[in-house]
Amino acid sequence: MPPFNRNKRHILPGFGLSMGYTVFYLSAIVIVPLGTIVVSAIRMDPQAFFFTVTSPRVLASYSLSISTAVFAALFNALFGFLTAWTLVRYRFPGRMVLDALVDLPFALPTAVAGICFATLYSPVGWIGQFLDKTGIQVINAPSGIVIALIFIGFPFVVRTLQPVLAELEPEMEESAQSLGATRWQTFRRILLPHLFPALLTGVTLAFARAIGEYGSVIFIAGNLPFKTEIAPLMIMSKLDQFDYDGASAVALVLLLISFSMLLVLNAVQRWQQKSYR
C-alpha cells in the first residue's frame, strides 16, 4: 500500500479543505444535535434523572421497544437474506421492479406506512377482518408493532447483503459440491463465513432503526400504557407536557442503546477481519 500523500493533487479539494467540510457537516448534522440531548440530560439532578429513566411506565416502554425491535430484526435477518439471495442469484421477469420496491420503506413517509397498516389490519380491514375471526389481534397489540418495524428495517438487511452476494463467485459453491459437500455444508462452511459480517451489519442497523421508530408505530400500536406504549412515544408525551429534561433523559437512554449496538458491531467486524488474515 503506497504511503499517504496529502500534497498529491486530486479532482476534489485538498485534504485540509475536505476535512474542514467533513468536520463542519458532521458537527452541524450529528454531533451538535446529539450533544444537546446529552447536555439537557446531564444537567438534571442525578436523582431526578434516575427516577425518570427507571419509572415503571418508562421501563415498560423500553422493554416493549427493545423486544419488538429484536423480533423484527431476526425476522428481517431470515427473509431479508432470502430476498437478497433471490435478487442477486436469479434472473426473472419483474426482478428490477422487486429490487426497486425494497427501497420503498426508505422513501415512504413512516406515517403513511402506519396509516396503511392500521387500515389493512383493522377489524374491518382486508386482512384484519379474517384475523379478527380467529382471535388474532394486530391493532393495539405488540404484534402490530413488530409488523411496522419489519417494514422499516427490511431494506437495511437486503441492501447490506446484496453487494457481498454479488461478489461471491458461484464457482466456490460448485467446487464444494464437486468435493462431496452437501448443500447445508456448502452454506455453513463456504457462504456463511463470508456473508455473516454483512448480515450482522444489516440486522444491527435494522434493530437500531427500529428501536427509535415512531411514525409507523403510533397508528397501529394504540399507545396503551404498559401494553403498547413505545419509548419514542414516551419522549413525545414528555415534550407535550413541556418536560424537556425528562424527554432528553429518555432519549439519552435510547441513544446509548443504539450507540452501544454500533460499537459492538464494529468490534465484531474488526475481530472477524483479524481472524480471516
C-alpha positions, 0 to 999 in steps of 0.5 A: 500500500503506497504511503499517504500523500496529502500534497498529491493533487486530486479532482476534489479539494485538498485534504485540509479543505475536505476535512474542514467540510467533513468536520463542519457537516458532521458537527452541524448534522450529528454531533451538535444535535446529539450533544444537546440531548446529552447536555439537557440530560446531564444537567438534571439532578442525578436523582431526578434523572434516575427516577425518570429513566427507571419509572415503571411506565418508562421501563415498560416502554423500553422493554416493549421497544427493545423486544419488538425491535429484536423480533423484527430484526431476526425476522428481517435477518431470515427473509431479508437474506432470502430476498437478497439471495433471490435478487442477486442469484436469479434472473426473472421477469419483474426482478428490477421492479422487486429490487426497486420496491425494497427501497420503498420503506426508505422513501415512504413517509413512516406515517403513511406506512402506519396509516396503511397498516392500521387500515389493512389490519383493522377489524374491518380491514382486508386482512384484519377482518379474517384475523379478527375471526380467529382471535388474532389481534394486530391493532393495539397489540405488540404484534402490530408493532413488530409488523411496522418495524419489519417494514422499516428495517427490511431494506437495511438487511437486503441492501447490506447483503446484496453487494457481498452476494454479488461478489461471491463467485458461484464457482466456490459453491460448485467446487464444494459440491464437486468435493462431496459437500452437501448443500447445508455444508456448502452454506455453513462452511463456504457462504456463511463465513463470508456473508455473516459480517454483512448480515450482522451489519444489516440486522444491527442497523435494522434493530437500531432503526427500529428501536427509535421508530415512531411514525409507523408505530403510533397508528397501529400500536394504540399507545396503551400504557404498559401494553403498547406504549413505545419509548419514542412515544414516551419522549413525545408525551414528555415534550407535550407536557413541556418536560424537556429534561425528562424527554432528553433523559429518555432519549439519552437512554435510547441513544446509548442503546443504539450507540452501544449496538454500533460499537459492538458491531464494529468490534465484531467486524474488526475481530472477524477481519483479524481472524480471516488474515 
